[in-house]
Amino acid sequence: MLSTLFAQIPFSAFEWLPILLGVGAAYIVFGIAGFGTALVAGPVLINFMPLSRIIPLLVLLDFVAAFGNWLPARKAVVRAELLRLLPCMALGCTLGVVFLLNLKSDLLLLLMGLFISAYALYSLAVKIRPAQLSAAWSVPMGTVGGLFGALFGSGGFLYAIYLNARLPSKEQARATQSALISCSAVVRLSLFLFAGVYADLPLLLLALCLLPMMVIGLYLGRRLTLNMSRETFVRLVTWLVLASGIALIGRYLSEVNWQL
């Protein structure tokens, strides 16, 4: 019975290797920064399945990963920041679904890549930063984070930027971000369930097969962050944000070339 079910996943042994390594690398990044799975695993998985399956797949895994990150550190969650961001995130997710169903997203993809690359370069170049962002930044950061999360599966970098500039410790930032991403995943899971995406049994089986690589990646990512100072952690997150921006620009250019 099980062999019949898993036979529905049409990958050869040679295709499984890059898929497993790509997902493992994505969750090492997630274990370090709390975001970035779609931007790391997406360019690998796109060679084997359409984007319409990749995003729902990663949403399933992200929900488990974010919940796993949040649960042991739930006492470090800063509820005031979480409650400030949640309504904006929900609004952004709703807008993202509307745009995804009605607009071409390629231009938004390019603008997103340019914006976050510019921010990351500025952050790396400027040595003196404001000690704390205003709470008013929760509105654009939460809304745009939800928007990009629904459109591209990658809005967590904006939550990371906001929380790392608002909270005094990396533990608080990571725990609050994990709680927020868990809530975001619930919203997106609900939308995909409503649309019937998870009626696709091979997709659910693939998520089950990838769970061990997700767990290994998370473990390695957490181990890498144990001895980091807050400054090193924030700087590493900034480098990951820059890599995310470059990846998005590259994805846009590849889509343009494919259309030509």
C-alpha positions in Angstrom: 0.0 0.0 0.0 2.7 2.5 1.0 4.9 1.6 -2.0 1.9 2.3 -4.2 1.3 5.7 -2.7 5.0 6.8 -2.8 5.2 5.6 -6.4 3.0 8.6 -7.2 5.9 10.9 -6.5 7.6 11.0 -9.9 11.3 11.6 -9.0 14.3 9.4 -9.9 17.1 8.7 -7.5 19.2 11.4 -9.2 16.5 13.9 -8.8 15.9 13.2 -5.1 19.5 14.2 -4.2 19.3 17.9 -5.2 15.8 18.1 -3.8 16.9 16.8 -0.4 20.0 18.9 -0.3 18.1 22.0 -1.4 15.5 21.6 1.3 18.2 20.8 3.9 20.1 24.0 3.0 16.8 26.0 3.2 16.1 24.9 6.7 19.6 25.5 7.9 19.0 29.1 6.8 15.6 29.0 8.5 17.2 27.6 11.7 19.6 30.6 11.7 17.4 33.4 10.6 13.8 32.2 10.8 13.0 32.9 7.1 14.3 32.2 3.6 13.1 28.7 2.8 11.3 29.7 -0.5 14.3 31.8 -1.6 16.8 28.9 -1.0 14.8 25.9 -1.9 12.7 27.5 -4.6 15.5 27.8 -7.3 16.2 24.1 -6.8 12.7 22.8 -6.6 11.6 24.8 -9.7 13.6 22.4 -11.8 11.3 19.5 -10.7 7.9 21.0 -10.1 5.8 24.1 -10.8 5.8 27.1 -8.5 2.1 26.4 -7.8 3.1 23.3 -5.9 6.4 24.6 -4.4 4.8 27.3 -2.3 2.0 25.1 -0.8 4.7 22.4 -0.1 7.0 24.9 1.7 4.1 26.4 3.6 3.4 23.0 5.1 7.0 22.5 6.1 7.4 26.1 7.3 4.4 25.8 9.6 6.0 22.7 11.3 9.4 24.4 11.4 8.2 27.7 12.8 6.0 25.9 15.4 9.1 23.9 16.4 11.1 27.1 16.8 8.4 28.9 18.7 7.5 26.1 21.2 10.7 25.9 23.2 11.2 29.6 23.1 7.6 30.7 23.6 8.3 32.5 26.9 10.6 34.9 24.9 7.8 36.0 22.5 7.1 39.7 22.9 3.3 39.7 22.7 3.1 43.5 22.2 5.1 43.3 18.9 3.3 40.1 17.8 -0.1 41.7 18.3 1.1 44.9 16.5 2.2 42.9 13.5 -0.6 40.3 13.2 -3.4 42.4 11.8 -1.1 44.0 9.3 0.3 40.6 8.2 -3.3 39.2 7.8 -4.2 42.2 5.7 -1.1 41.8 3.6 -1.8 38.0 3.0 -5.3 38.9 1.8 -4.0 41.5 -0.6 -1.3 39.1 -1.8 -4.0 36.4 -2.6 -6.0 39.0 -4.5 -2.9 40.2 -6.5 -1.8 36.6 -7.1 -5.2 35.8 -8.6 -5.6 39.0 -10.7 -2.2 40.5 -11.5 1.1 39.6 -13.1 3.5 39.2 -10.2 6.8 39.4 -12.2 7.2 43.2 -11.8 6.4 42.9 -8.1 9.1 40.2 -7.9 11.7 42.5 -9.4 10.7 45.5 -7.2 10.9 43.3 -4.1 14.4 42.1 -5.0 15.6 45.6 -5.7 14.1 47.0 -2.5 15.5 44.4 -0.1 18.9 44.3 -1.9 19.2 48.1 -1.5 18.2 47.9 2.1 20.7 45.2 2.9 23.5 47.0 1.1 22.7 50.2 3.0 22.6 48.3 6.3 26.0 46.6 5.6 27.6 49.9 4.6 26.3 52.1 7.4 28.0 51.3 10.7 25.9 53.5 12.9 22.2 52.5 13.0 19.3 53.9 14.9 18.9 52.1 18.2 15.3 51.3 17.6 12.7 51.6 14.9 9.4 53.3 15.6 6.4 51.1 16.3 4.7 52.7 13.4 7.0 50.7 11.1 4.9 47.6 12.0 2.2 48.8 9.6 4.3 48.8 6.3 6.6 45.9 7.5 3.7 43.7 8.5 1.5 44.4 5.5 4.2 44.1 2.9 5.6 41.0 4.7 2.2 39.4 4.5 1.8 40.5 0.8 5.1 39.0 -0.2 4.6 35.9 1.8 1.3 35.2 -0.1 2.8 36.1 -3.5 6.3 34.6 -3.3 6.4 32.6 0.0 9.1 34.9 1.2 8.0 37.8 3.5 9.9 36.7 6.7 12.9 39.0 6.0 10.7 42.1 6.6 9.6 40.7 10.0 13.3 40.0 10.7 14.3 43.5 9.8 11.6 45.1 12.0 12.0 42.8 15.0 15.8 42.9 15.1 15.6 46.7 15.2 12.9 46.8 17.9 13.9 44.0 20.4 17.0 44.0 22.6 17.9 40.3 22.3 18.1 37.8 19.4 16.2 35.3 21.4 13.2 37.6 21.6 13.4 38.5 17.9 13.7 34.8 16.9 10.8 33.7 19.1 8.5 36.5 18.1 9.3 36.0 14.4 8.7 32.2 14.7 5.3 32.9 16.3 4.4 35.4 13.6 5.5 33.0 10.8 3.4 30.2 12.4 0.4 32.5 12.3 1.2 33.5 8.7 1.5 29.9 7.7 -1.9 29.1 9.3 -3.5 31.9 7.2 -1.9 30.6 4.0 -2.6 27.0 4.8 -6.3 27.9 5.3 -6.4 29.7 1.9 -4.7 26.7 0.2 -7.1 24.3 1.9 -10.1 26.4 0.8 -8.7 26.4 -2.8 -8.4 22.5 -2.7 -4.6 22.5 -3.1 -4.0 19.9 -0.4 -6.4 17.5 -2.1 -3.2 16.6 -4.0 -2.1 13.4 -2.2 1.4 13.2 -3.9 2.1 16.8 -2.6 1.3 15.7 1.0 3.5 12.6 0.6 6.3 14.7 -0.7 6.1 16.9 2.4 6.2 13.8 4.5 9.3 12.6 2.7 11.0 16.0 3.2 10.3 16.3 6.9 13.6 14.5 8.0 15.7 17.0 6.0 13.8 19.9 7.5 14.5 18.6 11.0 18.2 18.1 10.2 18.5 21.5 8.7 16.8 23.2 11.7 19.1 21.4 14.1 22.3 22.4 12.2 21.0 26.0 11.9 20.3 26.3 15.6 23.7 24.9 16.5 25.4 27.5 14.3 23.6 30.3 16.2 24.3 29.2 19.8 27.6 31.1 20.3 26.8 34.1 18.1 26.6 37.6 19.6 23.6 39.8 18.7 25.7 41.9 16.4 27.0 38.9 14.5 23.5 37.5 14.3 22.0 40.7 12.9 24.8 41.1 10.4 24.3 37.5 9.2 20.6 38.1 8.8 21.4 41.2 6.8 23.7 39.1 4.5 20.9 36.6 4.1 18.5 39.4 3.2 20.9 40.5 0.5 21.2 37.0 -0.8 17.4 36.8 -0.9 17.2 40.0 -2.9 19.7 38.8 -5.4 17.9 35.5 -5.7 14.6 37.3 -6.4 16.2 39.5 -9.1 17.7 36.4 -10.6 14.4 34.6 -10.6 12.8 37.6 -12.4 15.5 37.7 -15.0 15.2 33.9 -15.6 11.4 34.3 -16.0 11.9 37.1 -18.5 14.4 35.1 -20.5 12.1 32.0 -20.5 9.2 34.2 -21.8 11.5 35.5 -24.6 
